[in-house]
Amino acid sequence: MALNLGSAAFFSVAPPRPRRRGAATFRATASPPALDRRRRPQNVPGEFFVDHRCIDCQTCRWMAPEVFKRVDGKAAVAAQPSSEEERTKALQALLSCPTASIHTDKPTKDILQVHNMFPLPIDQNQLPGVYLCGYHSEDSFGATSYLVTHPQGNILIDSDDVADHRKWAERLKCERIIHTGDVEEATADVEWKLNGSGPWNIGSDFEIIHTPGHSEGSVCLHYKQLKVLFTGDHVAKSEESDDLNLFLIYNKQSVSLQLDSMRKLLEVDFEWILPGHGHPIRYKDVQAKNSAIESLLANYTS
């Protein structure tokens, strides 16, 4: 099953099967020395660097925060990796960069090994079967896609635009879900169209919650057993603080409607937010989650 949260669609995939590895063509690869001149001057000297095509999507900064920071409105390497773990995270960010703006100063032999790590587990102990897909798209401003493996069928979660939904449906032989509020010509053939305000269940463990505001058909996916909420563009964490943030400048509907959708989440039992943009958020408990939502509501209504 595939779900797009920002414009609202899911895909239904068959139960897990062993993955076959093969040669891959990378969108983002180590750059040849000839591209060194395109290094942003804000990068520190060393192996990794970011070029001028960066769109400031945050992806690298939350995937490898020890290495990448925002400098003068775009990402830059603030510190070269100081351990193998940090270097692996930097390479994962390189492969996930939606504009292929991250490079190494010479080709690296372990890029295929890092590629084979995807999809990346979010937290193997707390969130078994929940993965970060990586390879973010510029078309969705670097939005994050997730994979959930489940005995009743897997779910591929597209957090933003649905530009490639038909390609994935054909490749994975899966069904798609979208709310009728976001159906356009390109998504008219989606298999499941949600009507009304829900909620809707997918099996016994998943619930789709209608959260209009960002768009008419915006939805969140609640993985009840693991207490996880996939929020798409509905809400995320501010990069500058621990506060929750709404993407108001991109909203297609009113702020008051989106705030009503946030109030609805006070009644939902979750402790994790996996957003379409930015770092995953884990709260101590449901009360801490509700405090964060109430603080957001106060900030936008005071």
N, C-alpha and C positions, 0 to 999 in steps of 0.2 A: 504494500500500500504506500502511496506517496501523498504527502500533504504539503501544500504551500501555505505558510502562515501569514506572510505579509500580504499576498494576494489570494491566499487561502487554498492550497491543494495538496493531497497526499497520494502516495502510490502503495498498492498492496503487493508485497513480494512474497515468493514462496518461502517456506521454512529454511533455516540456515543449511547451506551445503558447504563442503570443503572448498576453500578458495584456491584457484589455480594461479600461480604467478607466471608472468611472462615478461618479455621485453616491453618497455614502455617508452613512449615519446613524451617528453616533458614540455610543458608550456614554459616553465621557469627552470633554467639550468645555469650552471656556472658560466660566467661570461668570459670570453677571450680577453687577453690583455689589451686588445685594441679598444675595448670599451671603458678602460680605466678613466679616460678623460671625462666620461659622463658621470663619474662619481660626484655626488653632492659634496660640496666642501664642508658641510656640517658633520660628515662621517669622521670618526677617529681613524687613524692609519691602521692598516691590517688587512686580514683576509676578506672579511665581509664588508659590503657597502651597499647603499641604496642609491638608485639613480634618480634623475629629475622627473621621471614619469609617475612617481608615487602620488596616489590620490588621497592619502591621509585617511585610510579606511580603518585603522587600528589593528588589523589582523596580526601583523608581526609583533606589535607591542604587547598584545595579551598572550600570544603563543610563546614568545621568548622575551619576556620583560627585562631580563638581565642584560640583554644585548641591545634591544631597539627602544628608542625614546622618540617623542615628538620634539623636533627642533625646527624653529622658524616655520611652523605650519605643515610640516611633512615629517615622515619617519626618517630616522638616521641611525647609524650604528653609534651608540654612545659608549659602548665598551665591547671589545672583542671577547668571544667566549673564553672563559678561564678554566673550563672542564669539558670532558667528553659529553656530559649531560647537556651543558649549555650549548655546545656546538651542534648536537643532534637537534635540539629545539630550534636553533637558528636555521638549520637546513630544512626542518619541517616548515618553518615560516617561509623560507625561500620558495618551497614547492607550493605553498598555499597562497602566495601573493597574487592578487587578481590581475596585476599589471606586469608581472614578471620583472619587478623593479629591484629585486634583491639579487646580488651577485656575489660570487667569490672571485678573487683576483686571478685564479687559474682553475681549470677543471678539477673537480674533486672526485676521487674514485669511489667514495661511499654514498654517492647520491642515489643509486639504485637501491642500496640497502635501506636508506631512509624512506624512499618511496614505498618499499614493501612493508613499512610499518603502518601505513594507512589501510583502513580507517583507524584513527587513534582512540583508544579507550579514554573516556572522560575521567572515570575513577573506577578502577577494576573492583574495588572492595565495596564501595557505596552505591555505584551505578553499574552493576554487571549488565553487559549487553547493550550499553549506550555508547555510541562512537561519534567522533568528529570526522566528517568526510574529508575535509581539506580541499585543496584545489579550488579556492574561491573564485567567483566570476566578477569581472569588472561590470558586467551588465546589471548586477544587483549591488554595486558599490561594495563588493567584498563580503556579502552576507554569508553567514555560516549555514551549512547543511549538516544534518545529523542522520545517523542510522541507528535504529533500534531493532535488535534481533529478539524474537519472541517465539515460543513454541506454536502459537496460533497464527503466525505470519509476521514477517518483518515490516517495518515502517521506515520509509525514507522521507525525511522532513526537509522541505525546501522552505527556508525562512523568508524568502522575499519574492522576487519576480519569477514568473513561470515560463520564461523564454524557451527553455529546453525540455519542457514537460513531455512533449510528444516523443522526443527522441528517447528519453528515459523509459517511458511507458512501453515503447516498442522493443527496446533492448532488454528490459527486465520482465516483460510480459506481465505487467502489473496494472492494477486499477488506480485511478486518480480520484481525488475528492477535492471539491472546491465549493465555496458558498456562492449561491446565486447572485449575491450582491456584488461579486467580483467577476462574474462571467462576462467575457468579451468574445469577439469573433475567434481569437486564437485558442480559447478554452471552451468553445461551444460543444466540443465532442467529449469532454470529460465524463467519466462513467458515473460518478456519484456527485450529485448536486444537492447541497444542503439548503433547505428552505426554513425561514423563520428564525427564531432566536435560540433554538436548542434547549438544553445540551443534547449531544448525540453520542452514543456509545460505539466503540469499536471493540468487540469482544467484551471480556469481563474486566480488563485492566486499563482501558484507555477511554477517555472522555474528551470530546471536542467542545470547547466553550466559545460561544460567540462573543467577541470583544471588539465591536465596531468603534471607530474613531480614526485610526490610521487610514483605514478604508472601510467601506460599507460591509465588506465580507470578511474582515480580519477575524481570525480565530486563534485560540491557543489550544495546545494539546496537553492534557493532564495524564501523566503516567501514574496512576493512583498507587500502585504497589510500591514504587520507588519514591513517591512524593516529589515528582519532577514536573515542572511546567515549562514547556517550550513556547516561547512568547513571540517569535518572529520580530516584527517591527513595533509591536504593541508597547513594550517597555524594556529597558536595559539599564545597566549600571553606568553612571557617569564615569568618564575616564579620570576626572580630576579628584573624585571623592567616592565615598561608599554610597552616596545618594542614588536613588533610582531616577531615571531620566526618560522623558517622553520625546519622541522625534516630531515635535509640533510643526516644524517648518515644512515637513513632508506630508502632513496630514491632508487627507481628502475630505474629512468631516470635522465637526466642531470639537473644540477642546472639552466642552461640557459633556459631550457624548463619550469621549475617551475616558474622562474621569469617572463617569458612571460605570464604564467597563472595568476600571481599576477597583472601584468599590465592590464589584461582583467578586473579585479575587480574594477579598477578605474572608469569604465563606469557603474557599477552596483549600484543601489540606495538602500543602506542598512546602518543601524546605529548600528546593533547588530551583533556580531560574536558569534555563539555557536559552539565551537570547539570540536574535538574528545577527546582532552586532555587539562586539565586546566580550568581556571575560565572563565565563560561567560564574554564577553567584550561589553560594551555599550559606544558608542561615542556620543558626544554632537549633532553632525549633520554629514551630508555626507562629508562636507569639512574636518572635523576632522578625519573621517575615511580615506579619501584620503591622508591626511598628514601623517597618520601612515603608510600607504602602501608605499608612496613615501620615507619615512624615511627607511623602510625596504629595498627597492630597492637600495637606496644609500649605505646602510651598506653592501650589498652583491656585489655591483659592483665597489665600490671605492677601 
